[in-house]
Amino acid sequence: NEALKRVLDYLATDLIENTRSKVEASGAKSVEDIRSQNARLAAFSPDAARAAERLKGFLNEHLYSNPAIAEERERSVEALDELFSLYLENPARMPASYAARAKREPVHRVACDYIAGMTDQFLLRQHGELIGASAHGKN
């Protein structure tokens, strides 16, 4: 756990500090200034980007390809797809603040924002409550 905390701290700190430096160097003073930049300002430094790529490679090779993880990921992807479709068809099924936003903004964007804030467990719980059993008979 300590090693994981240190890796995450390194990456998060680097992302924050490098992004701050790039924003300051760009001269951006507003959100519009940020959006008008030719390149993304939020990014890892080159060293941290290489470390993140090595970490991704390791995780893909040793963790994500594990059959138990792959099965759970497939279940989550299916639940995510079904929830997204439900929210597109019926925005009122989202919490009131998101349903209200969906009246002013594209429904697909609001549904994406709502789902993006969910933990995996909350997503599966919402799926079970709103949709029920999946095609595989699991909630």
C-alpha positions in Angstrom: 0.0 0.0 0.0 2.8 2.4 0.8 4.5 1.9 -2.6 1.2 2.5 -4.3 0.6 5.7 -2.3 4.1 6.9 -3.3 3.6 6.2 -7.0 0.2 7.9 -7.0 1.6 10.9 -5.0 4.5 11.2 -7.4 2.2 11.2 -10.5 -0.5 13.5 -9.0 2.1 16.0 -7.7 3.9 16.0 -11.0 0.6 16.5 -13.0 -0.4 19.4 -10.8 3.0 21.1 -10.8 3.7 20.6 -14.5 0.2 21.8 -15.4 0.6 24.9 -13.2 4.0 25.7 -14.9 2.5 25.2 -18.4 -0.5 27.4 -17.6 1.8 30.2 -16.2 4.1 29.9 -19.2 1.2 30.1 -21.6 0.0 33.4 -20.1 -3.6 32.1 -19.9 -5.8 34.1 -17.6 -9.2 32.5 -18.3 -10.9 29.3 -19.2 -11.3 30.7 -22.7 -7.5 31.3 -22.9 -6.9 27.7 -21.8 -9.3 26.3 -24.4 -7.7 28.3 -27.2 -4.2 26.9 -26.6 -2.8 24.8 -29.5 -1.5 22.1 -27.1 -3.0 20.6 -23.9 -1.7 22.3 -20.8 -2.7 19.6 -18.3 0.0 17.0 -18.7 2.7 15.1 -16.9 6.3 16.2 -17.2 8.4 14.1 -19.7 9.9 12.0 -16.9 6.5 11.3 -15.2 4.9 10.6 -18.6 7.5 7.9 -19.2 7.0 6.5 -15.7 3.2 6.4 -16.3 3.6 4.6 -19.6 5.9 2.0 -18.0 3.3 1.6 -15.2 0.5 1.2 -17.7 2.5 -1.4 -19.6 3.2 -3.4 -16.4 -0.5 -3.2 -15.3 -1.7 -4.3 -18.7 0.7 -7.2 -18.8 0.3 -8.4 -15.2 -3.0 -7.2 -13.9 -5.6 -6.2 -16.4 -5.2 -9.4 -18.5 -6.0 -11.5 -15.5 -9.2 -13.5 -16.3 -10.9 -12.6 -13.0 -10.3 -8.9 -13.7 -11.3 -9.2 -17.3 -14.7 -10.7 -16.4 -15.4 -8.0 -13.8 -14.4 -5.3 -16.3 -16.7 -6.8 -19.0 -19.6 -6.7 -16.4 -18.8 -3.1 -15.6 -18.6 -2.1 -19.2 -22.0 -3.7 -19.9 -23.5 -2.0 -16.9 -22.0 1.4 -18.0 -23.4 1.0 -21.5 -26.9 0.1 -20.2 -26.9 3.0 -17.7 -25.8 5.5 -20.3 -28.6 4.3 -22.7 -31.1 4.6 -19.9 -30.0 8.1 -19.0 -30.1 9.2 -22.7 -33.7 7.9 -23.0 -34.8 9.1 -19.7 -32.7 11.9 -18.1 -35.1 12.2 -15.2 -33.6 9.0 -13.9 -30.5 10.9 -13.0 -30.3 13.0 -9.8 -32.4 16.2 -10.0 -29.4 18.5 -10.6 -28.2 16.4 -13.6 -31.8 16.1 -14.9 -32.1 19.9 -14.8 -28.8 20.3 -16.6 -30.0 17.9 -19.3 -32.7 20.4 -20.1 -30.1 23.0 -20.9 -27.2 21.0 -22.2 -26.8 18.0 -24.5 -28.1 14.9 -22.6 -25.2 12.8 -23.7 -22.7 15.2 -22.1 -24.6 15.4 -18.9 -25.0 11.6 -18.7 -21.2 11.3 -19.3 -20.4 13.8 -16.6 -22.7 11.9 -14.1 -21.3 8.5 -14.9 -17.7 9.7 -14.9 -18.2 10.7 -11.2 -19.3 7.2 -10.2 -17.1 4.6 -8.5 -17.3 1.1 -10.0 -19.3 -0.2 -7.1 -21.8 2.7 -7.3 -22.2 2.1 -11.0 -23.0 -1.5 -10.5 -25.4 -0.7 -7.6 -27.2 1.9 -9.8 -27.4 -0.6 -12.6 -28.9 -3.2 -10.3 -31.4 -0.7 -8.9 -32.4 1.0 -12.2 -32.1 -1.9 -14.7 -31.9 -5.1 -12.7 -30.2 -8.3 -13.8 -27.9 -8.1 -16.7 -27.9 -10.4 -19.7 -25.6 -12.7 -17.7 -28.0 -12.9 -14.7 -25.8 -10.7 -12.4 -26.4 -7.4 -10.8 
